Amino acid sequence: MSSLRRGAALGVLLPGLLAACDEAAPPPVVEPRPVRVTSVAPRSGGDVVSLTGTVEAETQVSLAFRIDGRMVERPVNVGDRIAAGQVVARLDRTNEENALRAARAEQAAARARLAEARNNYQRQRELLQTGFTTRVRYDEATRMLRGAESTLDAAQAQVNIAETRLGYTDLVADAGGVVTARGAEPGEVVQPGRMIVQVAREGGRDAVFDVPPALKDQAPADPVVEVALTMDPAVRAEGRVREVSPQADPVTGTFRVRVGLAEPPAAMRLGSTVTGRMELGGGGAIEIPASALTRAQQQPAVWVVDPAAQTVALRPVEVLRFDPARVVVGGGLEAGDIVVTAGVQALRPGQRVRLLGGQSAAR
């Protein structure tokens, strides 16, 4: 019985003794979390961007017939160089020649009727002066003369139209260039306006790029673009933006930009693949590693270290540009700020950290 009482007493006293020991134990020491950091500074230069494009003619036109008909000849092909005034295609001339022949016959008949009406008018005028005819006959002769003159004018107009249509059976190049495409073959019946050949005119070349909207909005006014052949970067030329499409491509969301090349080398042939490089202004922006970027309330932010207290705080930033390796920040950071670049997902506001070091973000 005495043993049972002693065991019960120990069972009652033991929890109290353990609780007293817990109250006397000091709180555990929280070790500062090691983080890798970098010291930021304003960028000393601009950001160079590169895009891939192609070389195209500054002016490219589609040559087409003004009338319909069966095409009987197309003496040029893709890749041929043509000169101004050269015939590049012909239509069957039979119908237009017959129409011209009929118009000229009608013109000859109108001339004969005019000659007859003019002679009759002269006679009636002389007879009226001597009193051997009536005023009514004279007025009728005058009316017939005016009608014959109008008929001859109309016949002459029909001759002019027929001659013009006959000339339209020859498709003539209005400027020199290189044939880049064909739209019809000999033997086909073509309609007015259908492209027969496409010609890249001489006199200028463009480097054409598809530019993302963010880059388009950040580009400086009238930038100088350095263009080089992708297969041979030693072949270079400079150019300036000549045309920017006002509407984005519905599929890619990019804008078509044409850069006029100044004195392009002969090696930059039409269709060549080129790389365009352009420098964007720095504007006091700060560049940090992409690993430093996190989010706070659905906004981009970074962890900034207080060097005196060795604690971190979350600070929102304005992102100008980013890629998988770096982020260009336009606002939210100042020169000299220490930014955490590794371990950002395990931090909390006010947490003590131990700096492992890093490198400056200045360029």
GUSEKE-412707 format. One record per residue (C-alpha): x, y, z. Coordinates in pm, whole numbers, plus 50000, padded with zeros to 5 digits. Example, Ala and Ser with C-alpha at 12.3 -4.5 7.8 and 13.67 -1.06 7.14 Angstrom:
! GUSEKE-412707
51230_49550_50780
51367_49894_50714
***
This chain:
! GUSEKE-412707
50000_50000_50000
50280_50244_50076
50437_50175_49734
50115_50255_49557
50082_50584_49742
50437_50688_49654
50379_50612_49283
50063_50816_49274
50237_51108_49440
50519_51102_49182
50264_51096_48902
50107_51412_49037
50435_51598_49096
50614_51506_48772
50412_51728_48528
50458_52024_48756
50835_51973_48773
50854_51946_48390
50652_52265_48345
50883_52450_48582
51185_52333_48384
51025_52456_48056
50962_52802_48200
51321_52834_48305
51463_52720_47962
51580_53014_47739
51410_53059_47398
51592_52898_47103
51822_53128_46910
51707_53186_46546
52004_53179_46319
52010_53447_46044
51923_53298_45704
52218_53309_45462
52134_53492_45137
52329_53596_44832
52304_53966_44751
52416_54224_44500
52462_54600_44521
52278_54789_44248
52385_55097_44055
52247_55292_43754
52333_55153_43414
52615_55340_43247
52504_55254_42892
52205_55159_42680
52062_54816_42619
52149_54654_42285
51873_54448_42127
51899_54219_41825
51630_54102_41584
51636_53882_41276
51480_53996_40950
51512_53980_40572
51625_54210_40292
51350_54336_40063
51324_54596_39791
51226_54944_39902
50957_54945_39633
50791_54628_39510
50514_54645_39249
50280_54397_39084
50247_54442_38708
49906_54356_38562
49709_54403_38241
49440_54672_38225
49215_54459_38002
49117_54095_37994
49231_53845_37736
49433_53531_37670
49801_53571_37753
50014_53438_37470
50364_53531_37587
50560_53606_37905
50927_53636_37808
51053_53699_38165
51075_53467_38464
51155_53485_38834
51506_53617_38890
51532_53796_38555
51649_54157_38555
51430_54386_38344
51470_54741_38218
51225_55029_38193
51011_54997_37880
51070_54624_37841
50771_54407_37744
50716_54144_38013
50395_53984_37880
50155_53998_37582
49785_53927_37522
49620_53798_37206
49569_54114_36995
49300_53982_36757
48995_54134_36926
49161_54472_36985
49290_54491_36626
48940_54418_36492
48793_54682_36722
49047_54936_36598
48973_54849_36237
48600_54898_36294
48658_55230_36472
48870_55360_36185
48606_55255_35932
48342_55443_36128
48575_55742_36138
48615_55736_35761
48237_55722_35714
48194_56012_35955
48447_56218_35756
48252_56150_35436
47924_56254_35596
48089_56568_35730
48221_56660_35385
47874_56614_35234
47711_56818_35512
47969_57095_35472
47912_57120_35093
47535_57131_35138
47572_57404_35400
47788_57615_35166
47529_57586_34885
47238_57677_35112
47424_57977_35247
47498_58112_34896
47143_58048_34781
47003_58224_35086
47214_58531_35012
47072_58550_34655
46717_58465_34763
46691_58130_34582
46628_57918_34896
46433_57945_35217
46554_58008_35569
46418_57670_35674
46643_57484_35429
46943_57685_35539
46873_57605_35907
46837_57237_35820
47175_57238_35643
47332_57406_35943
47186_57141_36172
47315_56858_35952
47664_57014_35953
47678_57035_36333
47556_56676_36364
47819_56551_36118
48094_56731_36311
47980_56568_36638
47967_56226_36475
48324_56266_36353
48436_56368_36703
48273_56057_36849
48432_55837_36582
48773_55989_36656
48723_55915_37027
48640_55553_36948
48959_55526_36743
49161_55663_37033
49003_55414_37275
49067_55124_37037
49430_55228_36989
49476_55255_37364
49326_54910_37424
49551_54767_37155
49849_54916_37340
49727_54753_37662
49786_54409_37510
50158_54465_37581
50252_54469_37949
50549_54707_37979
50771_54762_38283
50769_55125_38394
51100_55092_38582
51397_54859_38604
51420_54586_38863
51423_54213_38932
51128_53977_38884
51046_53821_39223
50722_53633_39146
50490_53534_38862
50113_53508_38875
50004_53363_38539
50133_53138_38264
50104_53173_37883
49774_53031_37759
49570_53147_38057
49279_53388_38024
49354_53667_38269
49131_53938_38415
49222_54306_38453
49435_54370_38760
49556_54014_38805
49925_54005_38899
50132_53875_38608
50480_53942_38748
50602_54105_39068
50903_54332_39035
51142_54455_39303
51243_54795_39171
51597_54918_39173
51699_55217_39380
51682_55102_39740
51671_54810_39982
51505_54765_40319
51576_54537_40612
51236_54421_40736
51184_54313_41098
50888_54197_41310
50924_54399_41630
50748_54320_41963
50526_54604_42091
50731_54658_42410
51048_54711_42208
50867_54933_41959
50744_55163_42238
51087_55189_42402
51285_55261_42085
51432_55613_42061
51324_55854_41791
51503_55802_41457
51743_55532_41583
52045_55410_41387
52015_55037_41317
52324_54830_41239
52238_54548_40998
52463_54251_40924
52423_53932_40723
52339_53645_40954
52562_53404_40760
52850_53655_40729
52846_53919_41007
53138_54097_40841
52898_54223_40571
52736_54524_40736
52530_54832_40660
52359_55103_40858
52004_55221_40819
51723_55421_40973
51362_55332_41033
51166_55425_40723
50825_55278_40795
50644_55131_41096
50322_54939_41052
50040_55107_41248
49867_54772_41310
50002_54462_41484
50000_54125_41312
49686_53942_41434
49876_53613_41478
50216_53713_41621
50122_54048_41778
50436_54209_41630
50472_54524_41421
50637_54520_41077
50924_54773_41068
51116_54862_40750
51469_54998_40789
51608_55180_40485
51968_55070_40424
52228_55330_40331
52459_55201_40056
52398_54830_40119
52677_54599_39993
52609_54378_39692
52620_54071_39916
52296_54184_40082
52078_54033_39813
51702_54032_39814
51573_53769_40053
51895_53748_40256
51857_53688_40631
52002_53973_40836
52042_54063_41202
51960_54416_41316
52115_54564_41630
51993_54879_41802
52089_55046_42130
51814_55157_42363
51883_55448_42598
51970_55357_42957
51770_55643_43111
51904_55582_43465
51753_55234_43482
51899_54967_43709
51973_54611_43604
51943_54319_43849
51962_53940_43808
51631_53778_43716
51656_53554_44024
51605_53862_44247
51254_53926_44119
50952_53809_44321
50591_53926_44367
50405_54123_44635
50030_54173_44602
50043_54067_44238
50311_54328_44164
50681_54275_44088
50904_54328_44393
51249_54255_44534
51391_54188_44883
51608_54481_44997
51855_54437_45284
51893_54694_45563
52273_54682_45614
52254_54823_45969
51989_54588_46108
52073_54299_45874
51702_54250_45799
51507_54233_45474
51204_54423_45347
50991_54367_45039
50993_54661_44797
50777_54697_44481
50966_54785_44161
50881_54895_43807
51003_54649_43544
51099_54797_43206
51240_54488_43034
51334_54139_43131
51474_53818_42990
51566_53482_43150
51893_53625_43289
51828_53986_43387
51566_54246_43471
51587_54618_43391
51416_54817_43667
51293_55170_43601
51178_55261_43950
51168_55139_44309
51543_55100_44363
51819_55349_44425
52194_55334_44375
52359_55147_44661
52059_54933_44756
52148_54574_44847
51916_54326_44678
51878_53957_44758
51950_53745_44450
51921_53390_44593
51677_53251_44848
51400_53506_44785
51119_53249_44819
51209_53159_45181
51217_53511_45324
50965_53709_45527
50951_54081_45612
51184_54178_45897
51376_53851_45889
51744_53864_45986
51983_53750_45717
52351_53678_45679
52504_53817_45359
52705_53582_45142
52815_53856_44903
52763_53915_44535
52861_54148_44258
52747_54495_44165
52476_54528_43905
52636_54834_43747
52749_54808_43385
***
